[in-house]
Amino acid sequence: MNHRFALLILIALFVPSMMLRAEEVQSTKKLKVLLVAGGCCHDYATQTKLLKEGIEKRIDAEVTVVFNPEGSTKTRFEIYESDDWADAYDVVIHDECSASVIERPYVDRILKAHLDGVPAVNLHCAMHSYRWGDFRSPVEPGADNFAWYEMIGVQSTGHGPQSPIDVDYVIDDHPATGGLKNWTTINEELYNNIRVYAGTTVLARGTQMQKPRKRELKENPNAKGRSAEAAVVWVNEYGPKKTRIFSTTLGHNNETVGDARYLDLVSQGLLWVTNRQSK
């Protein structure tokens, strides 16, 4: 009886510590990141290199790049043709610009991975991808063309002319943005917010002084610029498993993507969606 009692004590003492060590090993495994990039209007060949190098420099991650150089709004990615496309990765970065890709089976296959629990970080033109129907009007939850916006958490339809954006972190103690300082970008695109859906938490807002467009000047040569404001960084939880999603509309130009402040932001977003802590 004494031997059994002693054995129980040993189990009570050592099993929790063994479990803790197992958890520590799990948490220190290199983060497997899938970066899907390509499509219209951006220098993705350069930006994928900047992102991969910048992320791997900042956090313990291995970034696998899937890049399609086609360069149109119809750009598709072969990896999405498989049902298990995301199984080998801890998190996916969506950096595609594929507005004209609207086949539901294809888009649903992308979203299913996130519904099943694979977190996502959405960059810039990912917000303007996979949209159909009357996407220039506010899309209601549950509508036929709501699926991608539900994952994103915000509906955006366009942007104004390029000029610097003042980035103001409005929740500075959120883990995804904690410690980051307000900054001003170079010339960038401020994406509008047609809708910010319930459950979305805005972490940073951008303010931009926009010059009059050519047609405005044609109608009124004395037209003046105007100040525009929109959410530029936010988080939300997606689907029944409350998959963590982080998004930023910043990142049109190479100089922005290569900026240390931008790479810090994306890296912290990756850590937050995968429930890891920054070092």
Backbone as numpy.savetxt, mean C-alpha at the origin, in Angstrom:
# Nx Ny Nz CAx CAy CAz Cx Cy Cz
5.43 -41.15 42.66 4.59 -39.94 42.66 5.46 -38.70 42.66
6.54 -38.74 43.43 7.44 -37.60 43.49 8.09 -37.34 42.15
8.45 -38.44 41.45 9.08 -38.29 40.14 8.10 -37.63 39.15
6.83 -38.04 39.25 5.84 -37.45 38.36 5.64 -35.96 38.66
5.63 -35.64 39.93 5.46 -34.25 40.34 6.62 -33.40 39.84
7.84 -33.97 39.97 9.03 -33.25 39.50 8.97 -33.05 37.99
8.48 -34.06 37.27 8.38 -33.96 35.82 7.39 -32.86 35.43
6.27 -32.80 36.16 5.29 -31.75 35.88 5.87 -30.37 36.09
6.69 -30.23 37.13 7.33 -28.94 37.41 8.26 -28.56 36.27
9.05 -29.54 35.79 9.98 -29.28 34.69 9.23 -28.86 33.43
8.12 -29.54 33.16 7.31 -29.19 31.99 6.77 -27.77 32.12
6.28 -27.45 33.32 5.72 -26.11 33.56 6.77 -25.03 33.38
8.01 -25.36 33.75 9.08 -24.37 33.67 9.63 -24.20 32.26
9.79 -25.28 31.55 10.52 -25.23 30.29 9.65 -25.13 29.04
8.44 -25.68 29.07 7.60 -25.62 27.88 7.27 -24.18 27.49
6.86 -23.30 28.43 6.59 -21.92 28.03 7.80 -21.24 27.42
9.00 -21.49 28.00 10.19 -20.85 27.46 10.52 -21.39 26.08
10.25 -22.71 25.85 10.47 -23.27 24.53 9.51 -22.66 23.53
8.25 -22.44 23.93 7.27 -21.82 23.05 7.67 -20.40 22.73
8.18 -19.69 23.72 8.62 -18.31 23.51 9.74 -18.26 22.50
10.71 -19.19 22.65 11.82 -19.20 21.70 11.32 -19.49 20.29
10.33 -20.36 20.17 9.76 -20.67 18.85 9.12 -19.43 18.25
8.41 -18.66 19.09 7.79 -17.43 18.61 8.85 -16.42 18.19
9.95 -16.36 18.95 11.01 -15.43 18.62 11.64 -15.80 17.28
11.83 -17.10 17.04 12.39 -17.54 15.77 11.46 -17.15 14.63
10.15 -17.37 14.86 9.17 -17.03 13.84 9.22 -15.54 13.52
9.29 -14.69 14.55 9.25 -13.25 14.36 10.53 -12.70 13.74
11.62 -13.46 13.82 12.87 -12.97 13.27 13.15 -13.54 11.88
12.24 -14.35 11.34 12.42 -14.85 9.99 12.35 -13.69 9.00
13.15 -13.78 7.97 13.16 -12.73 6.95 11.78 -12.59 6.32
11.32 -11.36 6.21 10.01 -11.08 5.65 10.05 -11.30 4.14
9.13 -12.11 3.65 9.07 -12.39 2.22 8.05 -11.46 1.57
8.56 -10.55 0.76 7.75 -9.49 0.16 7.64 -9.72 -1.34
6.43 -9.68 -1.87 6.22 -9.72 -3.31 5.87 -8.32 -3.78
6.66 -7.79 -4.71 6.41 -6.47 -5.29 5.96 -6.66 -6.73
4.69 -6.36 -7.01 4.14 -6.45 -8.36 4.06 -5.05 -8.93
4.74 -4.82 -10.06 4.82 -3.47 -10.60 4.78 -3.47 -12.12
4.22 -2.41 -12.67 4.16 -2.24 -14.11 2.86 -1.59 -14.51
2.79 -1.22 -15.77 1.60 -0.57 -16.27 1.90 0.81 -16.79
0.86 1.60 -16.87 0.93 2.91 -17.50 1.68 3.96 -16.68
2.37 4.83 -17.39 2.63 6.20 -16.91 3.75 6.37 -15.90
4.52 5.34 -15.58 5.55 5.47 -14.56 6.80 4.69 -14.96
7.93 5.10 -14.38 9.20 4.43 -14.65 9.37 3.28 -13.65
8.59 2.22 -13.87 8.61 1.11 -12.93 9.93 0.34 -12.96
10.61 0.35 -14.08 11.90 -0.35 -14.15 12.87 0.21 -13.12
12.89 1.53 -12.98 13.75 2.18 -11.99 13.17 2.08 -10.60
11.86 2.30 -10.49 11.24 2.36 -9.17 11.25 1.02 -8.45
11.15 -0.08 -9.18 11.23 -1.39 -8.51 12.61 -1.58 -7.89
13.65 -1.12 -8.57 15.01 -1.23 -8.02 15.16 -0.37 -6.78
14.62 0.85 -6.83 14.69 1.76 -5.68 13.94 1.17 -4.48
12.77 0.61 -4.73 11.98 0.03 -3.64 12.65 -1.20 -3.05
13.09 -2.09 -3.89 13.73 -3.32 -3.40 14.96 -2.98 -2.56
15.83 -2.14 -3.09 17.05 -1.79 -2.36 16.72 -1.04 -1.08
15.79 -0.09 -1.16 15.46 0.72 0.01 14.81 -0.08 1.12
13.90 -0.99 0.76 13.22 -1.81 1.76 14.19 -2.78 2.42
14.97 -3.48 1.61 15.90 -4.47 2.15 16.99 -3.83 3.00
17.26 -2.56 2.76 18.24 -1.83 3.57 17.65 -1.49 4.94
16.34 -1.30 5.00 15.71 -0.80 6.22 15.16 -1.90 7.13
14.65 -2.96 6.55 14.07 -4.03 7.36 14.59 -5.38 6.87
14.44 -6.38 7.70 14.94 -7.72 7.37 13.94 -8.38 6.42
14.09 -8.08 5.14 13.13 -8.53 4.14 13.84 -8.97 2.87
13.20 -9.89 2.19 13.62 -10.30 0.84 12.51 -9.92 -0.11
12.79 -8.98 -1.01 11.78 -8.48 -1.93 11.91 -9.17 -3.28
10.87 -9.88 -3.68 10.81 -10.51 -5.00 10.01 -9.61 -5.92
10.61 -9.22 -7.04 9.98 -8.28 -7.97 9.36 -9.03 -9.14
8.08 -8.76 -9.38 7.41 -9.23 -10.60 7.07 -7.97 -11.39
7.78 -7.78 -12.51 7.67 -6.53 -13.28 7.26 -6.85 -14.71
6.21 -6.17 -15.17 5.79 -6.28 -16.57 6.09 -4.94 -17.25
6.98 -4.92 -18.23 7.38 -3.67 -18.87 6.43 -3.18 -19.95
5.27 -3.80 -20.11 4.37 -3.47 -21.21 4.04 -1.98 -21.28
3.72 -1.36 -20.16 3.56 0.09 -20.11 2.22 0.64 -20.55
1.14 -0.10 -20.38 -0.18 0.42 -20.72 -1.15 0.16 -19.58
-2.34 0.77 -19.67 -3.36 0.54 -18.65 -3.96 -0.86 -18.74
-3.59 -1.59 -19.79 -4.07 -2.96 -19.96 -3.07 -4.01 -19.47
-2.03 -3.55 -18.79 -0.97 -4.45 -18.34 -1.51 -5.47 -17.34
-1.22 -6.73 -17.61 -1.59 -7.83 -16.73 -0.33 -8.52 -16.23
-0.51 -9.38 -15.24 0.64 -10.05 -14.62 0.35 -11.54 -14.55
1.26 -12.30 -15.12 1.06 -13.75 -15.21 0.88 -14.39 -13.84
1.56 -13.83 -12.83 1.48 -14.43 -11.49 0.05 -14.48 -10.98
-0.78 -13.51 -11.38 -2.16 -13.45 -10.91 -3.06 -14.50 -11.56
-2.54 -15.22 -12.54 -3.36 -16.23 -13.21 -3.46 -17.52 -12.39
-2.70 -17.61 -11.32 -2.71 -18.80 -10.46 -3.49 -18.53 -9.19
-4.28 -19.50 -8.75 -5.06 -19.33 -7.52 -4.19 -19.18 -6.28
-3.00 -19.79 -6.32 -2.12 -19.74 -5.15 -0.98 -18.74 -5.33
-1.24 -17.67 -6.07 -0.19 -16.74 -6.47 0.54 -16.10 -5.29
-0.09 -15.95 -4.15 0.52 -15.25 -3.02 0.99 -16.17 -1.91
0.86 -17.48 -2.10 1.11 -18.43 -1.00 2.54 -18.37 -0.46
3.50 -18.02 -1.27 4.90 -18.06 -0.85 5.36 -16.77 -0.16
4.43 -15.82 0.04 4.84 -14.50 0.52 4.08 -14.09 1.79
4.74 -13.25 2.58 4.13 -12.72 3.81 3.29 -11.49 3.53
3.61 -10.77 2.46 2.94 -9.51 2.17 3.15 -9.18 0.69
2.17 -8.48 0.12 2.24 -8.09 -1.28 2.23 -6.57 -1.39
3.14 -6.03 -2.19 3.11 -4.61 -2.54 2.48 -4.49 -3.92
1.34 -3.82 -4.00 0.71 -3.54 -5.29 1.20 -2.19 -5.79
1.97 -2.23 -6.87 2.51 -1.00 -7.46 2.22 -1.01 -8.96
1.04 -1.52 -9.32 0.66 -1.59 -10.72 -0.26 -0.44 -11.10
-0.30 -0.16 -12.42 -1.19 0.88 -12.94 -1.96 0.27 -14.10
-3.04 -0.43 -13.77 -3.76 -1.26 -14.74 -5.25 -0.92 -14.72
-5.56 0.32 -15.05 -6.94 0.80 -14.94 -7.89 0.08 -15.88
-7.39 -0.40 -17.02 -8.28 -1.00 -18.02 -8.42 -2.51 -17.88
-7.82 -3.08 -16.87 -7.98 -4.52 -16.63 -9.20 -4.69 -15.73
-10.26 -5.24 -16.30 -11.54 -5.25 -15.58 -12.19 -6.62 -15.52
-11.49 -7.68 -15.96 -12.09 -9.01 -15.91 -12.26 -9.46 -14.46
-13.48 -9.74 -14.07 -13.76 -10.07 -12.68 -13.00 -11.31 -12.17
-12.93 -12.41 -12.93 -12.19 -13.56 -12.40 -10.74 -13.21 -12.07
-10.12 -12.39 -12.89 -8.73 -11.98 -12.68 -8.61 -11.12 -11.42
-9.47 -10.10 -11.31 -9.42 -9.20 -10.14 -9.83 -9.95 -8.88
-10.84 -10.79 -8.97 -11.29 -11.54 -7.80 -10.19 -12.47 -7.28
-9.39 -13.00 -8.20 -8.29 -13.88 -7.80 -7.25 -13.09 -7.00
-6.99 -11.87 -7.42 -6.06 -11.02 -6.66 -6.61 -10.77 -5.26
-7.87 -10.38 -5.20 -8.47 -10.00 -3.92 -8.64 -11.18 -2.97
-8.85 -12.38 -3.52 -9.06 -13.53 -2.66 -7.86 -13.78 -1.76
-6.66 -13.57 -2.27 -5.47 -13.77 -1.44 -5.51 -12.86 -0.22
-5.99 -11.64 -0.41 -6.06 -10.70 0.71 -7.25 -11.01 1.62
-8.35 -11.47 1.04 -9.47 -11.92 1.87 -9.06 -13.10 2.74
-8.14 -13.92 2.22 -7.67 -15.09 2.96 -6.59 -14.75 3.98
-6.18 -13.47 4.03 -5.28 -13.06 5.10 -3.91 -12.55 4.70
-3.59 -12.51 3.41 -2.29 -11.96 3.00 -2.38 -10.44 2.99
-1.60 -9.75 3.82 -1.69 -8.30 3.88 -1.15 -7.63 2.61
-1.49 -6.35 2.44 -1.08 -5.62 1.25 -0.61 -4.22 1.59
0.34 -3.73 0.79 0.75 -2.34 0.78 0.49 -1.83 -0.62
-0.34 -0.81 -0.75 -0.74 -0.28 -2.05 -0.05 1.06 -2.30
0.61 1.18 -3.45 1.35 2.39 -3.77 0.76 3.10 -4.98
0.57 4.39 -4.84 0.28 5.32 -5.92 -0.81 4.82 -6.87
-0.45 4.40 -8.07 -1.45 4.09 -9.10 -2.20 2.80 -8.85
-1.82 2.05 -7.83 -2.66 0.91 -7.44 -4.07 1.39 -7.11
-4.18 2.64 -6.64 -5.49 3.20 -6.32 -6.34 3.43 -7.56
-5.70 3.54 -8.73 -6.42 3.80 -9.98 -6.45 2.56 -10.88
-6.27 1.40 -10.31 -6.27 0.16 -11.08 -7.59 -0.60 -10.91
-7.86 -1.49 -11.85 -8.98 -2.44 -11.76 -10.31 -1.73 -11.45
-10.64 -0.76 -12.30 -11.88 0.00 -12.06 -12.78 -0.06 -13.30
-14.05 -0.25 -13.05 -15.00 -0.35 -14.15 -16.31 0.26 -13.70
-17.27 0.30 -14.63 -18.54 0.93 -14.31 -18.38 2.44 -14.20
-19.28 3.06 -13.48 -19.23 4.51 -13.30 -18.30 4.85 -12.14
-16.99 4.63 -12.37 -16.03 4.80 -11.28 -15.72 6.26 -11.00
-16.17 7.17 -11.83 -15.92 8.59 -11.56 -16.96 9.19 -10.61
-18.01 8.44 -10.33 -18.98 8.84 -9.31 -18.72 8.03 -8.06
-19.16 8.52 -6.90 -18.95 7.76 -5.66 -19.53 6.35 -5.76
-18.72 5.36 -5.45 -19.13 3.96 -5.53 -19.61 3.52 -4.14
-20.82 2.98 -4.11 -21.40 2.56 -2.84 -20.90 1.18 -2.44
-20.73 0.93 -1.14 -20.39 -0.42 -0.69 -21.40 -1.43 -1.19
-20.90 -2.55 -1.69 -21.76 -3.59 -2.20 -22.05 -3.49 -3.69
-21.66 -2.37 -4.32 -21.88 -2.21 -5.76 -21.00 -3.20 -6.54
-21.37 -3.43 -7.78 -20.64 -4.39 -8.61 -19.17 -3.99 -8.78
-18.90 -2.70 -8.78 -17.52 -2.23 -8.98 -16.86 -1.75 -7.68
-17.33 -2.28 -6.56 -16.81 -1.85 -5.26 -15.62 -2.68 -4.79
-15.40 -3.85 -5.35 -14.47 -4.83 -4.78 -13.08 -4.28 -4.53
-12.49 -3.65 -5.53 -11.12 -3.16 -5.36 -11.07 -2.01 -4.36
-12.07 -1.13 -4.39 -12.11 -0.01 -3.44 -12.28 -0.51 -2.01
-13.00 -1.60 -1.84 -13.18 -2.15 -0.50 -11.83 -2.55 0.09
-10.99 -3.17 -0.74 -9.65 -3.54 -0.26 -8.80 -2.30 0.00
-8.85 -1.34 -0.92 -8.04 -0.13 -0.81 -8.47 0.71 0.40
-9.77 0.89 0.56 -10.29 1.70 1.66 -10.64 3.12 1.29
-10.21 3.57 0.10 -10.48 4.92 -0.39 -10.75 4.83 -1.89
-11.68 5.64 -2.38 -11.91 5.73 -3.82 -11.31 7.02 -4.35
-10.45 6.90 -5.34 -9.84 8.06 -6.00 -10.06 7.94 -7.49
-10.27 9.07 -8.17 -10.53 9.04 -9.61 -9.49 9.78 -10.43
-8.66 10.60 -9.81 -7.71 11.38 -10.60 -6.85 12.28 -9.73
-6.10 13.16 -10.39 -5.20 14.06 -9.68 -5.06 15.36 -10.46
-4.55 16.36 -9.80 -4.31 17.64 -10.45 -2.91 17.70 -11.05
-2.48 18.89 -11.49 -1.14 19.04 -12.05 -0.07 18.83 -10.99
1.10 18.45 -11.43 2.17 18.17 -10.48 2.73 19.44 -9.86
2.87 19.38 -8.54 3.57 20.41 -7.77 3.86 19.81 -6.40
4.71 20.44 -5.59 5.06 19.85 -4.30 3.84 19.63 -3.39
3.91 18.58 -2.58 2.86 18.26 -1.62 3.42 18.35 -0.21
2.75 19.11 0.65 3.10 19.15 2.07 2.42 17.96 2.75
3.23 17.05 3.29 2.71 15.83 3.93 2.66 16.05 5.43
1.46 15.95 5.99 1.24 16.19 7.42 0.72 14.92 8.07
1.52 14.32 8.96 1.09 13.11 9.67 0.12 13.51 10.77
-1.14 13.15 10.59 -2.19 13.59 11.51 -2.36 12.65 12.70
-1.84 11.42 12.60 -1.82 10.49 13.74 -0.37 10.03 13.87
0.39 10.76 14.65 1.84 10.51 14.67 2.25 9.37 15.59
1.29 8.79 16.35 1.65 7.68 17.23 1.18 6.33 16.70
0.67 6.30 15.47 0.31 5.01 14.87 1.59 4.27 14.50
1.66 2.95 14.75 2.89 2.21 14.45 3.37 2.34 13.01
2.45 2.54 12.07 2.83 2.62 10.66 3.52 3.93 10.32
3.30 4.95 11.16 3.89 6.26 10.85 4.59 6.88 12.06
4.62 6.17 13.18 5.25 6.71 14.39 6.70 7.08 14.16
7.06 8.28 14.58 8.44 8.74 14.45 8.74 9.42 13.13
7.84 9.33 12.17 8.07 9.99 10.88 7.73 11.48 10.99
8.48 12.29 10.31 8.31 13.74 10.38 7.59 14.26 9.14
6.82 15.32 9.34 6.19 15.99 8.21 7.25 16.40 7.19
6.89 16.38 5.91 7.86 16.74 4.89 7.15 17.27 3.66
7.92 17.83 2.75 7.38 18.35 1.51 8.05 17.62 0.35
7.25 17.07 -0.53 7.77 16.33 -1.67 8.28 17.28 -2.74
8.92 16.71 -3.75 9.17 17.44 -4.98 7.85 17.50 -5.74
7.85 17.87 -7.02 6.62 17.84 -7.80 6.02 16.44 -7.77
4.78 16.36 -7.34 4.09 15.08 -7.21 2.62 15.24 -7.57
1.93 14.11 -7.65 0.51 14.10 -7.96 -0.29 13.90 -6.68
-1.22 14.80 -6.43 -2.12 14.66 -5.28 -3.40 14.00 -5.76
-3.58 12.73 -5.39 -4.78 12.00 -5.78 -5.98 12.50 -4.98
-7.11 12.67 -5.66 -8.31 13.10 -4.95 -8.89 11.95 -4.13
-9.80 12.28 -3.24 -10.54 11.30 -2.44 -12.03 11.49 -2.72
-12.58 10.67 -3.59 -14.02 10.74 -3.84 -14.79 10.19 -2.64
-14.25 9.09 -2.07 -14.83 8.53 -0.86 -13.75 7.96 0.02
-13.86 8.20 1.31 -13.05 7.52 2.32 -14.03 6.62 3.06
-13.87 5.32 2.90 -14.87 4.38 3.40 -14.77 4.16 4.91
-15.87 3.77 5.49 -15.92 3.48 6.92 -14.89 2.42 7.26
-14.20 2.61 8.37 -13.16 1.67 8.79 -11.77 2.06 8.34
-11.67 3.09 7.49 -10.36 3.58 7.04 -9.86 4.64 8.00
-8.59 4.52 8.40 -7.96 5.51 9.28 -6.92 6.29 8.50
-7.15 7.56 8.33 -6.21 8.43 7.61 -5.04 8.78 8.53
-3.84 8.51 8.06 -2.63 8.77 8.86 -1.90 10.02 8.43
-2.06 10.43 7.19 -1.40 11.64 6.71 -2.25 12.30 5.64
-2.25 13.61 5.66 -2.95 14.39 4.65 -1.93 15.19 3.86
-2.25 15.43 2.60 -1.38 16.21 1.74 -2.06 17.49 1.30
-1.31 18.56 1.29 -1.82 19.86 0.83 -0.94 20.31 -0.33
-1.58 20.75 -1.40 -0.85 21.10 -2.61 -1.43 22.39 -3.21
-0.54 23.30 -3.60 -0.98 24.48 -4.33 -0.94 24.12 -5.81
-2.12 24.10 -6.44 -2.24 23.67 -7.83 -2.40 24.86 -8.76
-1.56 24.89 -9.79 -1.64 25.96 -10.78 -2.89 25.78 -11.64
-3.38 26.86 -12.23 -4.55 26.73 -13.12 -4.20 25.85 -14.32
-5.15 25.05 -14.75 -4.94 24.23 -15.95 -5.02 25.11 -17.20
-4.52 24.57 -18.31 -4.48 25.34 -19.55 -5.86 25.77 -19.99
-6.84 24.87 -19.85 -8.20 25.23 -20.27 -8.78 26.32 -19.38
-8.38 26.32 -18.10 -8.85 27.36 -17.18 -8.26 28.71 -17.57
-6.97 28.70 -17.93 -6.32 29.94 -18.34 -6.87 30.44 -19.67
-7.28 29.49 -20.53 -7.87 29.88 -21.81 -9.20 30.58 -21.59
-9.97 30.07 -20.63 -11.26 30.68 -20.33 -11.10 31.96 -19.53
-10.07 31.98 -18.68 -9.83 33.16 -17.83 -8.33 33.36 -17.65
-7.71 34.23 -18.43 -6.27 34.45 -18.34 -5.80 34.88 -16.95
-6.70 35.37 -16.13 -6.35 35.83 -14.78 -6.64 34.76 -13.71
-6.94 33.57 -14.15 -7.24 32.50 -13.19 -6.04 32.28 -12.27
-6.34 32.04 -11.01 -5.29 31.84 -10.01 -5.25 30.39 -9.54
-4.15 30.04 -8.93 -4.01 28.70 -8.38 -4.92 28.49 -7.18
-5.03 27.26 -6.77 -5.89 26.96 -5.63 -5.23 25.88 -4.78
-5.59 25.87 -3.52 -5.06 24.87 -2.60 -5.98 23.66 -2.59
-5.37 22.47 -2.69 -6.13 21.22 -2.65 -5.60 20.36 -1.52
-6.48 19.56 -0.92 -6.09 18.71 0.20 -6.72 17.33 0.04
-6.00 16.29 0.42 -6.53 14.93 0.34 -5.72 14.02 1.27
-6.32 12.91 1.63 -5.59 11.88 2.37 -4.52 11.29 1.45
-3.31 11.12 1.97 -2.22 10.56 1.17 -1.64 9.28 1.78
-1.96 9.01 3.05 -1.53 7.77 3.71 -2.68 7.32 4.60
-3.02 6.02 4.53 -4.10 5.51 5.38 -3.95 4.01 5.57
-4.71 3.49 6.51 -4.75 2.04 6.76 -6.20 1.62 6.92
-6.45 0.34 6.68 -7.77 -0.24 6.93 -7.62 -1.74 7.10
-8.70 -2.39 7.51 -8.73 -3.84 7.63 -9.75 -4.37 6.65
-9.39 -5.46 5.98 -10.17 -5.93 4.83 -10.71 -7.34 5.06
-12.00 -7.48 4.84 -12.61 -8.80 4.85 -12.84 -9.39 6.22
-13.38 -10.59 6.26 -13.73 -11.23 7.54 -12.52 -11.52 8.42
-11.35 -11.67 7.82 -10.15 -11.92 8.62 -9.45 -10.63 9.04
-10.05 -9.49 8.67 -9.50 -8.18 9.02 -8.03 -8.07 8.60
-7.79 -8.43 7.37 -6.44 -8.35 6.81 -5.96 -6.90 6.82
-4.75 -6.70 7.30 -4.22 -5.34 7.38 -3.80 -4.83 6.00
-4.22 -3.59 5.70 -3.92 -2.95 4.42 -3.35 -1.56 4.70
-2.26 -1.24 4.03 -1.62 0.08 4.14 -1.53 0.68 2.74
-1.87 1.95 2.59 -1.85 2.58 1.27 -1.29 3.98 1.32
-0.59 4.36 0.25 -0.18 5.75 0.06 -0.28 6.10 -1.40
-0.83 7.27 -1.68 -0.94 7.74 -3.07 0.34 8.42 -3.54
1.28 8.64 -2.67 2.55 9.26 -3.06 3.37 8.27 -3.89
4.25 8.79 -4.75 5.18 7.91 -5.43 5.11 7.92 -6.95
4.80 9.07 -7.55 4.76 9.12 -9.02 6.18 9.18 -9.61
7.00 10.06 -9.10 8.31 10.31 -9.69 9.42 9.51 -9.00
10.46 9.21 -9.78 11.58 8.43 -9.24 12.22 9.10 -8.04
12.32 10.42 -8.07 12.97 11.13 -6.97 12.19 10.98 -5.67
10.88 10.85 -5.77 10.07 10.62 -4.57 10.26 9.20 -4.08
10.18 8.23 -4.99 10.31 6.83 -4.60 11.69 6.56 -3.99
12.71 7.26 -4.46 14.05 7.08 -3.91 14.35 7.93 -2.69
13.40 8.77 -2.29 13.60 9.63 -1.12 13.57 8.78 0.16
14.52 9.01 1.04 14.60 8.23 2.27 13.32 8.31 3.08
12.65 9.46 3.05 11.41 9.63 3.83 10.28 8.77 3.25
10.27 8.62 1.95 9.27 7.76 1.31 9.56 6.29 1.61
10.80 5.90 1.51 11.18 4.51 1.77 10.98 4.15 3.24
11.21 5.10 4.14 10.90 4.87 5.56 9.42 4.60 5.74
8.59 5.39 5.05 7.14 5.25 5.15 6.69 3.88 4.65
7.14 3.48 3.49 6.74 2.19 2.92 7.22 1.04 3.80
8.44 1.16 4.32 9.00 0.10 5.17 8.20 -0.05 6.46
7.82 1.07 7.07 7.02 0.98 8.29 5.63 0.44 7.99
5.11 0.76 6.82 3.82 0.18 6.43 3.90 -1.33 6.30
5.01 -1.82 5.73 5.21 -3.26 5.61 5.26 -3.93 6.98
5.97 -3.31 7.91 6.07 -3.88 9.26 4.71 -3.89 9.95
3.93 -2.84 9.75 2.63 -2.78 10.43 1.67 -3.84 9.88
1.58 -3.96 8.57 0.60 -4.90 8.02 0.96 -6.34 8.36
2.26 -6.62 8.58 2.68 -7.98 8.94 2.82 -8.14 10.44
2.41 -7.12 11.19 2.42 -7.17 12.66 3.83 -7.40 13.22
4.79 -6.74 12.61 6.15 -6.78 13.11 6.55 -5.42 13.63
7.56 -5.39 14.46 8.00 -4.16 15.07 9.26 -3.65 14.38
9.34 -2.33 14.23 10.57 -1.76 13.68 11.67 -1.85 14.72
12.91 -1.94 14.24 14.04 -2.08 15.15 14.49 -0.74 15.66
